[in-house]
Amino acid sequence: MLLFALPYGAYGQFNSSKGWIESDFVAGCAPLSFVIKHTGLKPGTLFYTIDGDPNNPQFTNADGALDPGEENTIEYLDPGTYHIILVDQGVIREYDSLKITVYPNDPPQVSYNSCQGNSVQLEFRKDQDIYDFYRIDFGDNNIVEHDGESPLNYSYSTPGVYRLTVRGMLNTGNASSCRVAIFNVSSFENLPPPVLNTVEVVDEQSFRIAYEELEPNLNYTLEINRGNGFEVVTSIDPDNNPTSFEYSNNALSLKDSYVGIRLMVADDCGTQTIYSETGYTIAFSLYDESVDDDIEMTIAWLTSTTDFSDIRLHLNGLEWQTYSEAENSNGQSLSFNSCTELGTLQMVSVFNGVTSLSQSLEPFNGQPFTLPAPPAPQISVRGAVVEVVLPATNFPLGRYILYRKDIETDFAEIFSTAETEITDTTIPPGTSEVCYRLVYEDACGNLSETSEQVCLILSTNLGVPNAFSPNGDGINDIFKVSDGIYNNFVLSVYSRWGSLVFETTNPSEGWDGNFNGEPAASGTYLYRVSFENADNQPIRRTGSFILIR
């Protein structure tokens, strides 16, 4: 039933057992503060304790005293049942008591349902709280009281959002300090339809939907169609999932097939249901990734033909290709010139305003892949060093990694560089043969397979010219031995009378035909060369040559 509201403070008087004191109320929520008054029914001063035992009313220390007509304020901070014990200090002591109940400060147990027609329905769980009846402020200047024995239906005059407050009331107490239940109620004339914005496949068994914010206290369910009509698969709580929801089911196979998806809403009174537009998942797969002259792969997809217009392939979130088929089970080939062109692939289509997105896939599962082996480097001896020319790479270069095997039995990395020409000056003395292998890394950090090895014999068959002409024409201007890697090398040049005119330990150096800063005379000169071969055996050679001017 409905009761008109009464102003606060319109409570009756409550007397102690013998009427010695009175109080406006004897119950309320913690902390509870109230006034007791000496009624004068018992003449003289009354002494009292605020937490006594009515079965053993005697006490030693009083908490206070009252003269006839006097008032005192008492406060209880904690919930519980208390007894105010009063004693008359006359010749024959008499006692009186007043029972006070202090309840936990809990709000009323009530919930609300929003219904079309600007109506709201309150449901009370009276057996779960302490209150005798309820005072409801609907937020539109209308306040009513209700016994809570049955649901309360109320209709607003206009749609809107209202602050609805429910206060629990006590027949024998003051509920002004008790907590209230507060709701922000959405009032609507007609049920607001759900608006589905996007459907995105997360993995083979899961998809995620996004939608316009759901209205609280309406009943939403998710429905899917796997080819045999729509079925309810789960409910959606507007409070926990106001704008998005992810659904997972091991029975789904979203890599190979698609499903239709829609939202259904019903008001709490069960008077109406409305559906959103239907979205569809997109089955999407990526396979046959390979690397040769290009980076190649194949994609396939499948989605609904209902309301289909086109489907678009996105690369790194940007539209890249457009296709007119809802299904391509035979596969579409893709080709890339560089790893830097790769990225996340996703198919996107729009059905009735609902954007559908496939699962996002990355070539090679986003992991590094192996590039084909490069050609072997070109190598040649120049003096006592080896010149290495590195080949062009098929994909944008990050760096070359050059390996060498010399007097050691295994290949070891000697250079990491982006240069295409390298002068190898680090060959150990006494090396008879040197071999190289090459790996390169592209701009994304992918490594190639290793090239074939290429080897070079470092000659110890000494070549010495029999003449030279230091005339500056660029031909035979220097007397020097043939290129090679020589260990403990010494070249000495003597005049035909045995005087030393030139000496060096660098096999790349030679005699320019000058002695003491002056051109030496034409004629015959003697030489002596000593070094150690790859087996560390000493080699010596002497002879003569002609200086021609």
C-alpha positions as CSV (number, residue, x, y, z in Angstrom):
1,M,0.0,0.0,0.0
2,L,1.0,3.7,-0.4
3,L,1.3,6.1,2.5
4,F,1.7,9.9,2.3
5,A,4.9,11.1,3.8
6,L,5.1,12.4,7.3
7,P,7.5,15.1,8.4
8,Y,10.6,14.0,10.2
9,G,10.4,14.2,14.0
10,A,6.7,13.1,14.2
11,Y,7.5,10.2,16.5
12,G,5.5,9.1,19.6
13,Q,7.0,9.2,23.1
14,F,8.5,6.1,24.5
15,N,8.7,5.6,28.3
16,S,10.8,3.5,30.5
17,S,9.2,0.4,32.1
18,K,7.9,2.4,35.1
19,G,7.5,5.7,33.2
20,W,10.3,7.5,35.1
21,I,11.9,8.8,31.9
22,E,10.8,9.3,28.3
23,S,12.5,9.4,24.9
24,D,11.3,10.4,21.4
25,F,12.6,7.0,20.1
26,V,14.3,3.8,21.3
27,A,15.8,2.5,18.1
28,G,18.0,3.8,15.2
29,C,21.3,3.2,13.3
30,A,24.8,3.6,14.7
31,P,25.9,6.1,15.7
32,L,22.6,6.8,17.6
33,S,22.1,10.0,19.6
34,F,18.9,10.9,21.4
35,V,17.5,12.7,24.5
36,I,16.0,11.2,27.7
37,K,13.8,13.3,30.0
38,H,12.8,12.9,33.7
39,T,9.0,12.7,33.6
40,G,8.6,13.6,37.3
41,L,6.5,10.5,37.8
42,K,9.2,9.4,40.3
43,P,10.1,12.4,42.5
44,G,13.7,13.2,43.3
45,T,16.9,12.8,41.4
46,L,17.4,9.7,39.3
47,F,20.8,8.2,38.7
48,Y,21.4,6.1,35.6
49,T,23.9,3.9,33.7
50,I,23.6,3.7,29.9
51,D,24.7,0.0,29.5
52,G,23.2,-2.0,32.4
53,D,21.6,-5.4,33.0
54,P,17.9,-5.3,33.6
55,N,18.2,-8.7,35.4
56,N,20.8,-7.3,37.8
57,P,20.0,-3.6,37.9
58,Q,22.4,-2.6,40.6
59,F,25.4,-0.5,39.6
60,T,28.2,1.3,41.5
61,N,29.2,4.1,39.1
62,A,26.5,6.2,37.5
63,D,26.9,7.7,34.0
64,G,24.6,10.6,34.8
65,A,21.7,12.0,36.9
66,L,18.4,13.6,36.1
67,D,16.2,15.9,38.2
68,P,12.5,16.1,37.5
69,G,11.9,17.8,34.1
70,E,15.7,17.7,33.2
71,E,17.0,16.3,29.9
72,N,20.3,14.6,29.0
73,T,21.7,13.5,25.6
74,I,22.9,9.9,25.2
75,E,25.0,8.5,22.2
76,Y,25.7,4.9,21.3
77,L,28.5,4.5,18.7
78,D,28.3,0.7,18.1
79,P,25.4,-1.5,17.1
80,G,23.8,-3.6,19.8
81,T,21.0,-3.8,22.4
82,Y,21.5,-1.6,25.4
83,H,19.5,-0.9,28.6
84,I,19.4,2.4,30.4
85,I,19.1,1.5,34.2
86,L,17.7,4.1,36.5
87,V,17.9,4.0,40.4
88,D,16.0,6.0,43.0
89,Q,18.4,6.8,45.9
90,G,15.6,6.8,48.4
91,V,15.5,4.7,51.6
92,I,14.2,1.8,49.6
93,R,16.1,1.6,46.3
94,E,13.9,1.1,43.3
95,Y,15.0,0.5,39.7
96,D,13.6,1.3,36.2
97,S,14.9,0.5,32.7
98,L,14.6,1.6,29.1
99,K,15.6,-0.7,26.2
100,I,17.6,0.9,23.3
101,T,18.3,-1.0,20.0
102,V,21.2,0.3,17.8
103,Y,21.2,-1.2,14.3
104,P,24.2,-1.5,11.9
105,N,24.1,1.4,9.5
106,D,23.0,-0.6,6.4
107,P,20.9,0.8,3.5
108,P,17.5,-0.7,2.7
109,Q,17.6,-3.8,0.5
110,V,15.9,-2.7,-2.6
111,S,16.4,-2.9,-6.4
112,Y,14.8,-1.3,-9.3
113,N,13.7,-2.2,-12.8
114,S,13.3,0.3,-15.7
115,C,10.3,-0.3,-18.0
116,Q,9.0,1.3,-21.1
117,G,6.3,4.0,-20.7
118,N,8.6,6.0,-18.3
119,S,7.9,3.6,-15.5
120,V,10.0,2.1,-12.8
121,Q,9.4,-0.8,-10.5
122,L,10.9,-1.1,-7.0
123,E,11.4,-4.5,-5.5
124,F,12.0,-4.7,-1.7
125,R,13.7,-7.5,0.2
126,K,12.2,-6.6,3.5
127,D,13.4,-9.9,5.2
128,Q,17.0,-8.8,4.6
129,D,17.0,-5.4,6.4
130,I,15.7,-3.9,9.6
131,Y,13.2,-1.5,8.4
132,D,9.4,-1.4,8.9
133,F,8.5,0.7,5.9
134,Y,10.2,2.9,3.3
135,R,10.2,6.5,2.2
136,I,10.8,6.9,-1.5
137,D,11.9,10.2,-3.1
138,F,11.5,9.7,-6.9
139,G,13.5,12.7,-7.8
140,D,10.6,14.5,-9.4
141,N,9.3,16.3,-6.3
142,N,7.1,13.3,-5.4
143,I,7.7,11.5,-2.1
144,V,5.7,8.5,-1.0
145,E,5.9,5.8,1.7
146,H,5.5,2.1,1.1
147,D,5.2,-0.9,3.4
148,G,7.7,-2.9,1.2
149,E,5.5,-6.0,1.2
150,S,5.0,-5.9,-2.6
151,P,6.7,-4.3,-5.6
152,L,6.0,-0.6,-6.1
153,N,5.3,0.7,-9.6
154,Y,5.7,4.3,-10.5
155,S,5.5,6.3,-13.7
156,Y,7.4,9.5,-14.5
157,S,5.6,12.2,-16.5
158,T,8.5,12.7,-18.9
159,P,11.6,10.8,-20.0
160,G,14.9,11.6,-18.3
161,V,17.4,10.6,-15.6
162,Y,16.2,10.9,-12.1
163,R,17.9,10.5,-8.7
164,L,15.8,8.0,-6.8
165,T,16.3,7.8,-3.0
166,V,15.0,5.0,-0.7
167,R,15.2,5.6,3.0
168,G,14.2,2.8,5.4
169,M,11.9,3.8,8.3
170,L,11.5,2.4,11.8
171,N,8.1,2.4,13.7
172,T,9.9,2.6,17.1
173,G,12.9,4.7,16.2
174,N,14.6,7.4,14.3
175,A,16.0,6.4,10.8
176,S,17.4,9.9,10.0
177,S,21.0,8.7,10.5
178,C,20.5,5.4,8.6
179,R,22.1,5.0,5.2
180,V,19.9,5.4,2.1
181,A,19.8,3.5,-1.2
182,I,20.4,5.9,-4.1
183,F,19.8,5.1,-7.8
184,N,20.1,7.1,-11.0
185,V,17.1,5.9,-12.9
186,S,16.7,6.3,-16.7
187,S,13.2,6.9,-17.7
188,F,12.2,6.1,-21.3
189,E,9.0,6.1,-23.2
190,N,10.1,3.3,-25.6
191,L,12.8,0.7,-25.2
192,P,16.2,2.0,-26.6
193,P,17.4,-0.3,-29.3
194,P,21.0,-1.7,-28.8
195,V,23.5,-0.4,-31.4
196,L,26.2,-2.9,-32.4
197,N,29.3,-1.1,-33.8
198,T,32.0,-3.7,-34.4
199,V,32.6,-7.4,-34.5
200,E,36.2,-8.6,-34.3
201,V,37.6,-12.1,-34.2
202,V,40.1,-12.5,-31.5
203,D,41.1,-16.1,-32.2
204,E,39.6,-19.3,-33.4
205,Q,37.2,-19.6,-30.4
206,S,36.7,-16.0,-29.4
207,F,35.3,-12.7,-30.8
208,R,34.9,-9.3,-29.3
209,I,31.9,-6.9,-29.9
210,A,31.7,-3.1,-29.3
211,Y,28.4,-1.2,-29.0
212,E,26.9,2.0,-27.9
213,E,26.7,2.3,-24.1
214,L,24.0,0.0,-22.6
215,E,21.3,1.3,-20.4
216,P,21.5,0.1,-16.8
217,N,18.9,-2.3,-15.4
218,L,17.8,-3.5,-18.9
219,N,18.2,-7.1,-19.9
220,Y,20.7,-7.7,-22.7
221,T,21.6,-11.0,-24.3
222,L,24.0,-12.0,-27.0
223,E,22.7,-14.2,-29.9
224,I,24.7,-15.9,-32.6
225,N,23.7,-17.7,-35.8
226,R,25.8,-20.6,-36.9
227,G,23.6,-21.4,-39.9
228,N,20.6,-22.8,-38.1
229,G,19.0,-19.6,-36.8
230,F,19.8,-17.3,-33.9
231,E,20.3,-18.7,-30.5
232,V,20.9,-17.0,-27.1
233,V,24.5,-17.8,-25.9
234,T,24.9,-15.5,-22.9
235,S,23.5,-12.5,-21.1
236,I,25.5,-9.2,-20.9
237,D,25.6,-7.2,-17.7
238,P,25.4,-3.5,-18.6
239,D,27.2,-2.5,-15.4
240,N,30.3,-4.7,-16.0
241,N,30.3,-4.5,-19.8
242,P,28.8,-1.1,-20.7
243,T,30.4,-0.7,-24.2
244,S,32.2,-4.0,-25.1
245,F,32.0,-7.7,-24.5
246,E,34.2,-10.7,-25.4
247,Y,32.7,-14.1,-26.0
248,S,34.6,-17.4,-26.1
249,N,33.4,-20.9,-26.8
250,N,35.4,-24.0,-27.6
251,A,32.7,-25.1,-30.0
252,L,33.4,-22.2,-32.3
253,S,35.7,-22.5,-35.4
254,L,36.1,-18.9,-36.5
255,K,39.2,-19.7,-38.6
256,D,37.2,-21.8,-41.0
257,S,33.6,-20.5,-40.8
258,Y,31.7,-17.4,-39.8
259,V,28.7,-16.6,-37.5
260,G,26.1,-13.9,-37.4
261,I,25.9,-11.8,-34.2
262,R,23.3,-9.5,-32.7
263,L,22.2,-8.0,-29.4
264,M,18.8,-8.3,-27.9
265,V,17.4,-6.0,-25.2
266,A,14.3,-6.4,-23.1
267,D,13.0,-4.2,-20.3
268,D,12.9,-5.5,-16.8
269,C,9.1,-5.9,-17.0
270,G,9.3,-8.2,-19.9
271,T,6.9,-6.2,-22.0
272,Q,9.1,-5.7,-25.2
273,T,12.2,-7.0,-27.0
274,I,14.3,-5.2,-29.6
275,Y,17.3,-6.5,-31.7
276,S,20.4,-4.7,-33.0
277,E,21.5,-4.9,-36.6
278,T,23.4,-8.1,-37.4
279,G,27.2,-8.3,-37.8
280,Y,29.2,-11.2,-39.1
281,T,32.6,-12.6,-38.3
282,I,35.2,-13.0,-41.0
283,A,37.2,-16.2,-41.3
284,F,40.8,-15.3,-42.3
285,S,43.9,-17.4,-42.8
286,L,47.5,-16.8,-43.8
287,Y,49.8,-19.6,-45.1
288,D,52.6,-20.6,-47.5
289,E,54.9,-17.8,-46.4
290,S,58.2,-18.0,-48.4
291,V,61.3,-15.9,-49.2
292,D,63.1,-16.0,-52.5
293,D,63.5,-13.0,-54.8
294,D,60.5,-11.6,-53.0
295,I,58.6,-12.3,-49.8
296,E,55.5,-14.2,-50.8
297,M,52.4,-15.6,-49.0
298,T,48.8,-16.6,-49.5
299,I,45.6,-15.4,-47.8
300,A,42.1,-16.8,-47.8
301,W,38.8,-15.5,-46.3
302,L,35.1,-16.3,-45.8
303,T,32.2,-14.2,-44.6
304,S,28.5,-13.8,-45.2
305,T,27.0,-12.9,-48.6
306,T,24.0,-11.3,-46.9
307,D,24.2,-7.5,-47.2
308,F,27.8,-7.9,-48.5
309,S,29.4,-5.1,-50.6
310,D,33.1,-5.6,-50.5
311,I,35.9,-6.7,-48.2
312,R,39.2,-4.8,-47.7
313,L,42.6,-6.0,-46.7
314,H,44.3,-3.7,-44.1
315,L,48.0,-3.6,-43.6
316,N,49.1,-2.2,-40.3
317,G,45.7,-0.7,-39.8
318,L,45.6,1.1,-43.2
319,E,43.4,0.0,-46.1
320,W,45.6,-1.7,-48.7
321,Q,43.6,-3.9,-51.1
322,T,39.9,-4.2,-51.9
323,Y,38.2,-7.4,-53.0
324,S,34.6,-8.0,-54.3
325,E,34.2,-11.6,-53.2
326,A,32.8,-12.7,-49.8
327,E,34.7,-15.9,-50.1
328,N,38.1,-16.8,-51.5
329,S,38.9,-20.3,-50.5
330,N,41.5,-20.8,-53.3
331,G,43.7,-18.2,-51.8
332,Q,45.0,-14.8,-52.9
333,S,48.8,-14.4,-53.4
334,L,50.6,-11.4,-51.9
335,S,54.2,-10.3,-52.7
336,F,56.5,-7.9,-50.8
337,N,59.9,-6.5,-51.9
338,S,61.1,-5.8,-48.4
339,C,60.6,-6.9,-44.8
340,T,59.9,-3.3,-44.0
341,E,56.7,-3.6,-46.1
342,L,55.4,-6.4,-43.9
343,G,53.0,-6.0,-40.9
344,T,49.7,-7.0,-39.4
345,L,47.1,-8.1,-41.9
346,Q,43.4,-7.9,-41.3
347,M,40.2,-8.2,-43.4
348,V,37.5,-5.6,-42.8
349,S,33.9,-5.4,-44.1
350,V,30.7,-3.5,-43.2
351,F,27.3,-5.1,-42.8
352,N,24.3,-2.8,-42.1
353,G,26.5,-0.3,-40.4
354,V,28.3,-3.0,-38.3
355,T,32.0,-3.1,-39.0
356,S,33.4,-6.6,-39.0
357,L,37.1,-7.3,-38.6
358,S,38.9,-10.6,-39.0
359,Q,41.6,-11.9,-36.7
360,S,44.8,-9.9,-37.0
361,L,47.6,-12.1,-38.5
362,E,51.3,-11.5,-39.0
363,P,53.5,-13.2,-41.7
364,F,55.7,-15.8,-40.2
365,N,53.7,-15.4,-37.0
366,G,55.6,-12.2,-36.3
367,Q,58.9,-14.2,-35.9
368,P,62.2,-13.7,-37.7
369,F,62.6,-15.6,-41.0
370,T,65.6,-16.9,-43.0
371,L,66.7,-15.1,-46.1
372,P,68.2,-17.0,-49.1
373,A,72.0,-17.3,-49.0
374,P,73.9,-14.5,-50.8
375,P,76.6,-15.1,-53.5
376,A,80.1,-15.7,-52.1
377,P,82.3,-12.6,-51.8
378,Q,85.0,-11.8,-54.3
379,I,88.5,-12.0,-52.9
380,S,92.0,-11.1,-54.1
381,V,95.5,-10.5,-52.7
382,R,97.0,-7.0,-52.8
383,G,100.4,-6.8,-51.2
384,A,100.2,-8.4,-47.8
385,V,96.4,-7.9,-47.4
386,V,93.2,-9.5,-48.9
387,E,90.7,-7.3,-50.6
388,V,87.1,-8.5,-50.2
389,V,84.2,-7.3,-52.3
390,L,80.8,-8.1,-50.9
391,P,77.8,-8.8,-53.3
392,A,74.6,-6.8,-53.5
393,T,71.8,-8.2,-51.4
394,N,68.3,-9.0,-52.7
395,F,66.6,-7.2,-49.8
396,P,67.5,-3.9,-48.0
397,L,70.7,-4.4,-46.2
398,G,71.1,-4.0,-42.4
399,R,74.7,-5.4,-42.3
400,Y,77.1,-8.0,-43.6
401,I,78.6,-10.6,-41.3
402,L,81.9,-11.9,-42.8
403,Y,83.4,-15.2,-41.5
404,R,87.0,-16.4,-42.2
405,K,88.9,-19.6,-41.8
406,D,92.7,-19.4,-41.9
407,I,95.2,-21.3,-39.8
408,E,92.3,-22.1,-37.5
409,T,90.1,-25.0,-38.4
410,D,86.8,-23.3,-38.0
411,F,85.2,-20.2,-39.4
412,A,85.0,-17.2,-37.1
413,E,83.3,-13.8,-37.5
414,I,85.8,-11.1,-38.4
415,F,83.7,-8.2,-39.7
416,S,80.2,-6.8,-39.2
417,T,79.7,-3.9,-41.6
418,A,77.4,-2.2,-44.1
419,E,80.4,-1.5,-46.4
420,T,80.6,-3.4,-49.7
421,E,84.4,-3.4,-49.8
422,I,86.7,-4.6,-47.0
423,T,90.5,-4.7,-46.7
424,D,91.4,-7.7,-44.5
425,T,94.6,-6.8,-42.7
426,T,94.1,-9.3,-39.8
427,I,95.3,-12.5,-41.5
428,P,97.7,-14.4,-39.2
429,P,101.3,-14.6,-40.5
430,G,102.1,-17.9,-42.0
431,T,98.6,-18.5,-43.5
432,S,98.9,-20.5,-46.7
433,E,95.2,-20.5,-47.6
434,V,92.3,-18.2,-46.5
435,C,88.6,-19.0,-46.9
436,Y,85.5,-16.7,-46.5
437,R,81.8,-17.2,-46.0
438,L,79.1,-14.5,-45.8
439,V,75.8,-13.9,-44.0
440,Y,73.7,-10.8,-44.2
441,E,71.0,-9.2,-42.1
442,D,68.2,-7.2,-43.6
443,A,66.7,-4.0,-42.3
444,C,64.4,-5.9,-39.9
445,G,67.0,-8.2,-38.3
446,N,66.3,-11.3,-40.4
447,L,69.5,-13.3,-41.2
448,S,70.3,-15.1,-44.4
449,E,71.6,-18.6,-44.9
450,T,75.4,-18.8,-45.2
451,S,77.0,-18.3,-48.6
452,E,79.2,-20.9,-50.2
453,Q,82.8,-20.6,-49.1
454,V,85.4,-19.0,-51.3
455,C,89.1,-19.7,-50.8
456,L,92.4,-18.1,-51.8
457,I,95.9,-19.5,-51.9
458,L,98.3,-17.0,-50.4
459,S,101.4,-17.7,-52.5
460,T,104.7,-18.6,-51.0
461,N,106.2,-19.2,-54.5
462,L,108.1,-16.0,-54.4
463,G,108.0,-13.8,-57.5
464,V,110.9,-11.3,-58.0
465,P,111.2,-9.1,-61.1
466,N,114.5,-9.1,-63.0
467,A,114.3,-5.4,-63.9
468,F,112.4,-2.2,-63.1
469,S,112.3,1.3,-64.4
470,P,111.5,4.1,-61.8
471,N,110.6,6.7,-64.4
472,G,107.1,7.6,-63.0
473,D,105.1,6.1,-65.9
474,G,103.2,3.8,-63.5
475,I,104.7,0.6,-65.0
476,N,107.4,-1.3,-63.0
477,D,108.3,1.8,-61.0
478,I,108.9,-0.2,-57.9
479,F,111.1,-3.2,-57.3
480,K,109.1,-5.5,-55.0
481,V,108.2,-9.2,-54.6
482,S,104.9,-10.6,-55.7
483,D,101.8,-10.2,-53.4
484,G,101.4,-12.7,-50.6
485,I,101.3,-13.2,-46.8
486,Y,104.8,-13.8,-45.6
487,N,105.9,-14.5,-42.1
488,N,109.1,-12.8,-40.7
489,F,109.7,-11.2,-44.1
490,V,113.0,-9.3,-45.0
491,L,113.9,-7.8,-48.4
492,S,117.5,-6.4,-48.8
493,V,118.9,-4.7,-51.9
494,Y,122.7,-4.3,-52.5
495,S,124.9,-2.5,-55.0
496,R,127.1,-4.7,-57.1
497,W,129.9,-3.8,-54.7
498,G,127.9,-5.2,-51.7
499,S,126.7,-1.9,-50.2
500,L,123.2,-2.0,-48.7
501,V,120.9,0.5,-50.5
502,F,117.4,-0.6,-49.3
503,E,115.8,-2.9,-46.7
504,T,112.2,-3.6,-45.5
505,T,110.2,-6.1,-43.5
506,N,106.9,-5.1,-45.3
507,P,106.3,-7.3,-48.3
508,S,103.9,-4.7,-49.7
509,E,106.8,-2.2,-49.8
510,G,109.5,-2.1,-52.5
511,W,112.6,-0.1,-53.6
512,D,111.8,3.1,-55.6
513,G,115.3,3.4,-57.0
514,N,116.6,6.1,-54.7
515,F,119.5,6.0,-52.4
516,N,120.2,8.7,-49.7
517,G,117.5,10.8,-51.4
518,E,119.2,10.7,-54.8
519,P,118.3,8.5,-57.9
520,A,120.6,5.5,-57.9
521,A,122.6,4.8,-61.0
522,S,121.4,2.4,-63.7
523,G,122.9,-1.0,-63.7
524,T,122.8,-4.3,-61.9
525,Y,121.8,-4.7,-58.3
526,L,121.7,-7.7,-56.0
527,Y,118.8,-8.8,-53.7
528,R,118.2,-11.1,-50.8
529,V,114.7,-12.2,-49.6
530,S,114.1,-14.3,-46.4
531,F,110.8,-15.4,-44.8
532,E,109.0,-18.4,-43.3
533,N,106.5,-20.5,-45.2
534,A,103.2,-21.8,-43.8
535,D,105.1,-24.7,-42.1
536,N,107.4,-22.1,-40.5
537,Q,110.3,-23.4,-42.6
538,P,112.8,-20.7,-43.4
539,I,113.0,-19.7,-47.1
540,R,115.9,-17.7,-48.6
541,R,116.4,-16.5,-52.1
542,T,119.1,-14.3,-53.7
543,G,119.6,-12.9,-57.2
544,S,120.2,-9.9,-59.3
545,F,118.1,-7.4,-61.3
546,I,118.7,-4.4,-63.5
547,L,117.7,-0.8,-62.7
548,I,116.9,0.9,-66.1
549,R,116.6,4.7,-66.4
